[in-house]
Amino acid sequence: MICQSKLYLHPDIVKELEQTSWIPNYLHKRMIWASLIASDESQNSKKRMYRIKDSLIRKYGKDWWEDVYSRLKPVYAAKERIKRIHSGPAVSAFIAKTYIGAEVEDDERIEALMMIPKS
């Protein structure tokens, strides 16, 4: 999911995961859960979030869920900023067809992901 840009994680956390052979610790797991919840754009995303909430509380406890929940707002903000990169057909064509556009998109994506706290 990280390679496909479907998981919203701070770039330093991605490097940490890569160094640990993609085996997450508890902090990484909380960040991943927040990213999965925030990236859900289905019609039943709210119901799914509450099911995830219940299962996380049962497995890890209420404090764990509260940490995941506190991470949701920055992840949503980063996701929305990344979505705005492709704000229209002209911008999308510029990004897709030029090297400079691709570099700008990549830089903007990294800046958006840096908005997500890494601790």
Stockholm file with secondary structure:
# STOCKHOLM 1.0

chainA/1-119         MICQSKLYLHPDIVKELEQTSWIPNYLHKRMIWASLIASDESQNSKKRMYRIKDSLIRKYGKDWWEDVYSRLKPVYAAKERIKRIHSGPAVSAFIAKTYIGAEVEDDERIEALMMIPKS
#=GR chainA/1-119 SS CTTTTCSCCCHHHHHHHHHTTTCCCHHHHHHHHHHHHHHCCSTTHHHHHHHHHHHHHHHHCHHHHHHHHHHHHHHHHHHHHHHHHTCSHHHHHHHHHCHHHHHHHHHHHHHHHTTSCCC
#=GC SS_cons         CTTTTCSCCCHHHHHHHHHTTTCCCHHHHHHHHHHHHHHCCSTTHHHHHHHHHHHHHHHHCHHHHHHHHHHHHHHHHHHHHHHHHTCSHHHHHHHHHCHHHHHHHHHHHHHHHTTSCCC
//
